[in-house]
Amino acid sequence: MNANTNTNNNASPPMINFAQPCLDDATIQDVADVLRSNWITSGPKTVALEQALSAGFGGRPTRMLTSATAAMEVALELCGIGPGDEVITSAQSFFSTMNMIAKLGATPVFVDCDLVSRAINLQQVEAAITPRTRAIMPTHFPGALVDMDALMGLAQKNSLRVIEDAALVQGSYWKDRPIGSFGDIATFSFHPNKNMTTIEGGAIVVNTEAEAKRVDILRFHGITRLPDETRDVVVAGGKFNLSDVSAAIGLRQLPQLEGFLQKRALLVERYFSQFPQVPGAVLPPRDFPRQSWNMFCVLFPFSEMQLSRKAFRDALRQQGVATGVSYEALHTTTLGRSYGYKEGQFPNAERIANETLTLPLHVNMSVEDVDRVCAAVAAILKR
Ligand SMILES: Cc1ncc(COP(=O)(O)O)c(C=O)c1O
């Protein structure tokens, strides 16, 4: 058992969490130093983290915010998107994409995704473009990215902005370039479940310094500073600046990212080699080089297995295996339905929503933990 694996008080096996951050003593020391420094909100640590991240994104201007969700909101504002505008996005993603489009008064236009890679279906994107379309907002999933050449070509052909939801894929490469180093706007998450963490936190990568300056305004009350040292508000900005406490964590995490990703890749290889044969199950894509593995999601044909996902998850939990659901289908949420969508429209997104299970994957796990998860899956299915 490794040091970070939770233990229960009763006789049940130790719990393997489905996600977990990896924070070392040096990080805790740095946090204590920031707390003692009397400068705990956005300051030098945040700027240093932005510069360090930017270097990994090909020097593109990068700004930290309090979450990827905040980064998406600011990205949409940066593109001037609002009421009357349409943004094409995948029906299979985390709620933030739909929510931020809707929150700004624009209309989320859903399309389906690929069943295995979960990449947004670009043919359906093209078919969904109308004179009101302003942007495409795809989500990258671990294992295979959205085809960036095809996506950017489509966007350019139709004069559309692209806001990549790269929350799950920091460290993934499209051909020979890291995600975030090209494209239009990309947003990343540093939530504790992600490839690296700042507790809560997100980043936005933009095209120009002028756009980055606009982000500065949008993330902090819409304020600009005047020569007489008073302030003006030029836009109804939000309050999304990151604290230096969080940034100090990020500065320690970033140099470890490559090692974290290698460990995740090792664990994923073990999953692929040890996963039991389950007729009808769909494993993540495997054949794409230089991908980062934030999650290991498997589709189980629950209806054919005569077992509900809830019962399966409960049985796994009893064996000390915690799981997640990534993700529900956006168009069948109450908010999604309010735009006129209904079940049956996006079969892949719906099948993923009904059949997916996120198995434990984090850098504190050992290959033996993966074997335990696989054995627990096999034992429950045998029953
Ligand atoms: C695909 C995806 N996009 C965006 C987000 C939002 O990230 P944050 O919690 O930093 O707002 C998440 C969070 O889990 C996510 O999984």
The ligand as a Gaussian input file, in Angstrom:
#p B3LYP/6-31G(d) Opt

LIG

0 1
 C      -13.372000      18.733000     -19.619000
 C      -13.451000      19.747000     -18.525000
 N      -13.547000      21.039000     -18.833000
 C      -13.606000      21.991000     -17.886000
 C      -13.592000      21.675000     -16.549000
 C      -13.716000      22.761000     -15.528000
 O      -12.533000      22.889000     -14.763000
 P      -12.514000      23.810000     -13.465000
 O      -12.978000      22.950000     -12.326000
 O      -11.080000      24.217000     -13.308000
 O      -13.415000      24.938000     -13.694000
 C      -13.489000      20.341000     -16.175000
 C      -13.490000      19.976000     -14.761000
 O      -13.524000      18.836000     -14.380000
 C      -13.422000      19.357000     -17.189000
 O      -13.342000      18.072000     -16.882000

